[in-house]
Amino acid sequence: MANVVVVGAQWGDEGKGKIVDWLSERADVIARFQGGHNAGHTLVIDGKVYKLHALPSGVVRGGKLSVIGNGVVLDPWHLMNEIKTVREQGVDISPETLMIAENTPLILPIHGELDRAREEAASKGTKIGTTGRGIGPCYEDKVGRRAIRVADLADKATLEARVDRALQHHDPLRKGLGIEAVDRDGLVAQLKDIAKEILPFAAPVWKVLNEKRKSGKRILFEGAQGALLDIDFGTYPFVTSSNVIAGQAATGVGIGPNSIDFVLGIVKAYTTRVGEGPFPTELEDADGQRLGERGHEFGTTTGRKRRCGWFDAALLRQTCATSGVSGIALTKLDVLDGFETLKICVGYELDGERLDYLPFAADQQTRCTPIYEEIPGWSESTEGARSWADLPANAIKYVRRVEELIDCPVALVSTSPEREDTILVTDPFAD
């Protein structure tokens, strides 16, 4: 049976929630493999809206196993509040339907405090645009071998030793930022209290998933954010704190790379970005405002207005390569309805030289200007289209030109937030 990885192939907010929900109907297991609750997924099912941040998108589908992998950093208090909210919407969540990897690092209140203090202290032009939820500092503790993980909650002595090790690092940092020292005993008490709620969900996820794979179950691997925010391959330093590209799916849950059969890259029919950082095709004119208004471009998690621009084929060609994308899901095609002319970035000009990729050097990224190809738009509506026959000829030409420029086929097209409004070209789960 085929196993599928879903990754955002731009700067996040590509519409992964709908696509994961659409795919999860035929999956047996849905596994989150990286990120934290700084990324939000909005699902619309039978007119009911679910906003998820920590929970895998498949959790709203009955009869599925949802998994939070070790590549995720988890705020246990946020998770329990989110579970409460989703339960109130009629969704059953129990240790039989949700598992958390025992080696998942925990986001503590001190991580959020440090995150926000650093951002406030940063000078203009050096702010990362973090959500302030502690994701970055938690990943730092993981790499620094001082993280507190889910399994540590089960033993009092281990937990207290882990807290003491973490505070040896955090207290001097806080002093330098003008934050008072951590209440050590208070933090330990908080963790002991939340342990009662979190530990029932703890499991050896790597073992469970490998057993599921061997028994022929379909696994859907779900990432957060987008490949252009990857810590290694994104627009550094304006990136997230984890690897977002598809290769992380294997290490983020403890399953071999040979278990991945199809990589689906989620892509908007235009480009958006939240926060700071380079954005070659950004539009600060009426067209950019129109894209934002028609696309309702506000962050699910932060509510921040997203920056909007034309489709960047050069950047997408890069992310398709670094994630080994098998096919893309092109979302929000309907937002382009009514534009007389559309533009697609096919490369960049840098100091008189033409490039077909965005270089890693920050100063070069800011000096790159997009090279555009113009393509006729369409006046007809594509909203709700469910087959090629429902699309205007120019909309089909636009999709086909995108395929040519990114050197990757379109596997499906989304024409509204409703899961049924999808044109399937290639089934990612096909054996």
C-alpha positions in Angstrom: 0.0 0.0 0.0 1.3 3.5 -0.8 2.5 5.9 1.9 2.3 9.6 1.2 4.2 12.6 2.6 2.5 16.0 2.4 4.7 19.1 2.5 4.1 22.8 2.0 6.3 23.8 -1.0 6.2 27.6 -0.5 6.4 29.6 2.7 3.5 27.8 4.4 -0.2 28.6 4.5 -0.7 26.7 1.2 -3.9 24.9 2.2 -2.4 21.7 3.6 -5.3 21.2 6.0 -7.9 20.6 3.3 -5.6 18.4 1.3 -4.5 16.3 4.3 -8.2 15.9 5.3 -9.1 15.0 1.7 -6.3 12.3 1.7 -6.9 11.1 5.3 -10.2 9.6 4.4 -8.3 6.8 2.7 -5.4 6.7 5.1 -5.2 4.4 8.1 -2.7 6.5 10.0 -2.0 10.3 9.9 1.4 11.3 11.4 2.7 14.8 12.2 6.5 14.7 11.7 7.8 18.2 12.5 7.0 21.7 13.7 5.0 23.0 16.7 1.7 24.8 17.3 2.9 27.9 15.5 1.4 26.5 12.3 -2.4 26.3 11.9 -4.5 24.1 9.7 -8.1 25.1 8.9 -10.5 22.3 7.9 -14.0 22.7 6.6 -16.1 19.5 6.9 -19.8 19.6 6.2 -19.9 23.3 6.9 -18.1 22.9 10.3 -14.8 24.6 10.7 -12.0 23.1 12.7 -8.8 25.0 13.5 -5.9 22.7 14.4 -2.4 23.7 15.6 -0.9 20.8 17.5 -3.2 17.9 16.5 -2.7 16.1 13.2 -5.4 17.1 10.6 -6.7 13.5 10.4 -7.9 13.6 14.0 -11.3 14.8 12.9 -11.9 11.7 10.9 -13.3 8.7 12.8 -11.6 5.3 12.6 -8.1 6.7 12.1 -5.0 6.6 14.2 -3.4 10.1 14.6 0.3 10.4 15.6 2.5 13.2 16.9 6.0 12.2 16.1 9.3 12.9 17.8 10.2 15.5 15.1 7.5 17.7 16.6 8.0 20.0 19.6 4.9 19.8 21.8 3.3 22.3 24.2 1.4 19.9 26.4 -0.9 22.6 27.9 -1.9 23.9 24.4 -2.5 20.3 23.3 -4.9 19.5 26.1 -6.8 22.7 25.5 -7.0 21.9 21.8 -8.2 18.4 22.5 -10.9 19.9 24.8 -12.0 22.3 22.0 -12.2 19.6 19.4 -14.0 17.2 21.7 -16.6 19.9 22.2 -17.1 19.9 18.5 -18.1 16.2 18.6 -14.7 14.6 17.8 -13.7 11.5 19.8 -10.0 11.7 21.0 -8.6 9.0 23.2 -5.3 7.0 23.5 -6.8 4.6 20.9 -7.1 7.4 18.3 -4.1 9.6 19.3 -0.5 8.6 20.1 2.4 10.9 21.1 6.0 9.7 20.6 7.7 9.1 24.0 10.8 11.0 22.7 8.9 14.1 21.7 10.4 17.3 23.3 8.1 19.5 25.4 7.7 23.2 24.9 7.7 24.8 28.4 6.5 28.2 29.5 10.1 29.3 29.8 10.5 28.7 26.0 7.7 31.1 25.1 9.1 33.7 27.5 12.5 33.5 26.0 11.1 33.5 22.4 9.2 36.7 23.1 12.0 38.4 25.0 14.5 37.8 22.2 12.1 39.1 19.5 11.4 42.3 21.6 15.1 42.9 22.1 15.9 42.4 18.4 16.5 45.6 16.4 14.6 46.5 13.3 15.7 44.4 10.4 16.9 41.5 12.6 13.5 40.3 13.8 12.6 36.8 12.6 8.9 37.2 12.8 8.5 34.4 15.3 5.0 33.7 16.7 6.6 33.8 20.2 5.3 30.3 21.2 8.6 28.8 22.2 9.2 26.6 19.2 12.7 27.8 18.4 14.0 27.7 22.0 12.6 24.2 22.5 14.4 22.9 19.4 17.5 24.6 20.7 17.2 22.6 23.9 16.6 19.4 22.0 19.9 19.9 20.0 21.6 21.0 23.2 20.6 17.7 24.9 18.8 19.5 27.7 15.2 19.0 26.5 12.4 17.5 28.6 10.7 14.8 26.7 7.3 13.1 27.1 8.9 10.0 28.6 10.6 12.1 31.3 7.2 12.9 32.8 6.8 9.3 34.1 9.6 9.5 36.6 10.0 12.1 39.3 13.7 11.9 39.8 14.4 12.0 36.0 12.1 14.9 35.6 13.7 17.0 38.3 17.1 16.3 37.0 16.1 17.3 33.5 14.6 20.5 34.8 17.8 21.3 36.7 19.9 20.8 33.6 17.6 23.0 31.5 17.7 25.8 34.0 21.5 25.8 34.1 21.2 27.1 30.6 18.1 29.2 30.8 18.6 31.2 34.0 21.8 33.0 32.7 20.1 33.7 29.4 17.1 35.2 31.2 19.3 37.3 33.4 21.0 38.8 30.3 17.6 39.6 28.9 16.3 41.1 32.1 13.9 38.3 32.9 13.6 37.0 36.4 14.9 33.6 37.2 12.7 30.6 36.7 10.6 29.3 39.6 12.1 25.8 39.6 9.7 24.2 42.0 6.7 25.8 40.3 7.8 24.5 36.9 8.3 21.0 38.3 4.8 21.1 39.8 3.3 22.2 36.5 4.9 19.4 34.7 3.8 16.8 37.3 0.3 18.0 37.0 0.2 17.9 33.1 1.9 14.5 33.1 -1.4 12.9 34.3 -3.1 14.1 31.1 -0.3 13.6 28.6 1.2 10.2 29.6 -1.9 8.1 28.6 -1.2 9.1 25.0 2.5 8.3 25.1 3.6 5.4 22.9 6.7 3.9 21.1 5.5 5.6 17.8 8.4 4.3 15.8 7.4 0.7 16.6 3.7 1.2 16.0 4.3 2.8 12.6 6.7 0.2 11.4 4.2 -2.5 12.4 1.4 -0.6 10.6 3.6 -0.4 7.5 4.4 -4.1 7.5 0.8 -5.0 7.9 -0.1 -3.0 4.7 -1.7 0.1 6.4 -1.6 3.4 4.5 0.3 6.1 6.3 -0.1 9.8 5.6 2.9 11.9 6.8 1.9 15.5 7.6 4.3 18.4 7.8 3.8 22.0 9.0 4.9 25.3 7.5 6.6 25.2 4.1 9.9 24.1 2.5 11.0 27.7 2.1 11.0 28.0 5.9 13.3 24.9 6.2 16.2 25.5 8.6 18.7 24.4 6.0 17.0 25.1 2.6 14.8 28.1 3.5 15.5 31.8 3.3 17.8 31.8 6.4 17.6 33.3 9.0 14.0 34.0 8.4 13.0 30.4 8.7 11.5 28.0 11.2 13.6 25.9 13.6 13.2 22.5 12.1 13.6 20.7 8.8 10.4 21.0 6.8 11.4 19.2 3.6 10.0 15.7 2.9 13.2 13.9 4.1 12.2 14.9 7.7 9.2 12.6 7.5 11.3 9.6 8.1 13.4 10.9 11.0 10.5 12.8 12.5 8.6 9.6 13.3 11.2 6.9 13.2 10.5 5.1 10.0 12.8 4.3 7.1 13.0 6.5 3.9 12.1 3.5 1.8 8.6 3.6 3.4 7.8 6.8 1.5 6.1 6.1 -1.9 4.8 9.6 -2.9 5.6 13.2 -1.9 2.8 15.6 -2.5 3.8 19.3 -2.5 1.1 21.8 -1.6 1.3 25.0 -3.6 -0.9 28.1 -4.0 -1.6 29.3 -7.5 0.1 32.5 -6.3 2.6 33.2 -3.5 2.2 34.4 0.1 4.5 34.9 3.1 3.9 35.8 6.7 6.5 37.8 8.6 10.0 39.0 7.7 12.3 37.8 5.0 13.0 38.0 1.2 10.0 37.7 -1.1 11.1 38.4 -4.8 7.6 38.4 -6.3 5.9 40.4 -3.5 3.3 42.9 -4.8 2.7 46.1 -2.9 0.1 47.4 -5.3 -3.6 46.9 -6.1 -2.9 43.4 -7.5 -1.3 42.3 -4.3 -4.2 43.7 -2.2 -6.7 42.0 -4.5 -5.0 38.6 -4.0 -5.0 39.1 -0.3 -8.6 40.1 -0.1 -9.9 37.3 -2.5 -7.7 34.7 -0.8 -8.6 35.8 2.8 -4.9 35.9 3.5 -4.6 36.1 7.3 -2.7 33.6 9.4 -4.7 30.8 11.1 -2.5 31.0 14.2 -1.5 34.7 14.4 -4.1 36.5 12.4 -1.3 38.4 10.8 -1.9 39.7 7.3 0.1 37.7 4.7 2.2 39.3 2.1 1.1 38.4 -1.5 2.8 38.1 -4.8 2.8 36.4 -8.2 3.5 32.7 -8.6 7.3 32.0 -8.3 8.1 29.0 -10.5 11.8 29.3 -9.9 11.5 28.9 -6.2 9.0 26.1 -6.5 11.4 24.3 -8.8 13.9 24.4 -6.0 11.6 23.0 -3.4 10.3 20.3 -5.7 14.0 19.2 -6.0 14.9 19.4 -2.3 11.8 17.5 -1.2 11.7 15.0 -4.1 8.1 16.1 -4.9 6.3 13.5 -7.0 3.4 15.8 -7.8 1.9 19.1 -6.6 -1.6 20.0 -5.3 -2.3 23.5 -6.7 -4.7 25.3 -4.4 -6.7 28.5 -4.5 -6.9 28.6 -8.3 -10.2 30.4 -7.9 -8.5 33.4 -6.3 -7.0 34.2 -9.8 -10.5 34.5 -11.4 -11.0 37.9 -13.1 -7.3 38.9 -13.6 -6.9 40.0 -17.2 -3.2 39.1 -17.1 -1.2 36.9 -14.8 2.5 36.8 -14.2 4.8 33.9 -13.4 8.4 34.3 -12.1 10.7 32.1 -14.2 14.0 33.3 -12.8 15.9 36.2 -11.3 18.3 38.9 -12.4 21.3 39.5 -10.1 23.9 42.1 -10.9 23.2 41.7 -14.6 23.3 37.9 -14.5 20.3 35.7 -15.0 19.7 32.9 -12.4 17.2 30.0 -12.4 17.4 29.6 -8.6 17.4 31.8 -5.5 20.9 31.9 -4.0 21.5 31.2 -0.2 23.5 34.4 0.5 21.1 36.9 2.2 22.5 40.0 0.5 22.1 38.3 -2.9 18.5 37.3 -2.1 17.5 40.9 -1.4 19.1 42.1 -4.7 17.4 39.4 -6.9 14.7 40.9 -9.1 12.1 38.6 -10.7 12.0 37.8 -14.4 8.4 37.5 -15.4 6.5 35.6 -18.1 3.0 37.0 -18.7 0.1 34.7 -19.4 -3.6 35.6 -20.2 -6.0 35.4 -17.3 -9.7 34.4 -17.4 -12.9 36.1 -16.6 -15.0 33.0 -15.9 -15.4 31.6 -12.4 -13.4 28.5 -11.4 -14.7 28.3 -7.8 -16.1 24.9 -7.0 -14.8 23.2 -10.2 -14.4 19.5 -9.9 -13.3 18.5 -13.3 -11.1 19.8 -16.2 -14.3 20.4 -18.1 -15.4 22.9 -15.5 -12.3 25.1 -16.0 -11.9 27.9 -18.6 -9.3 27.2 -21.3 -7.0 29.8 -20.0 -7.1 28.4 -16.5 -6.0 25.0 -17.9 -3.2 26.7 -19.8 -2.0 28.4 -16.6 -1.9 25.0 -14.8 -0.1 23.3 -17.7 2.5 26.2 -17.9 3.1 25.9 -14.1 3.9 22.2 -14.6 6.3 22.9 -17.4 8.2 25.6 -15.5 8.6 23.7 -12.2 9.3 20.4 -14.0 6.8 18.5 -11.8 3.3 17.3 -12.6 0.1 18.6 -11.0 -1.5 15.8 -9.1 -4.7 17.7 -8.1 -6.2 21.2 -8.2 -8.3 22.7 -5.4 -10.9 25.3 -6.3 -12.4 26.2 -2.9 -12.0 25.4 0.9 -14.6 22.6 0.5 -12.9 19.2 0.3 -15.2 18.0 -2.6 -14.1 20.9 -4.8 -11.0 19.1 -6.0 -9.9 18.0 -9.4 -7.9 14.7 -9.1 -5.3 14.1 -11.8 -3.1 11.5 -10.0 -4.1 9.6 -6.9 -1.1 9.8 -4.4 -2.4 6.7 -2.7 -2.5 4.6 -5.9 -0.3 1.4 -5.6 
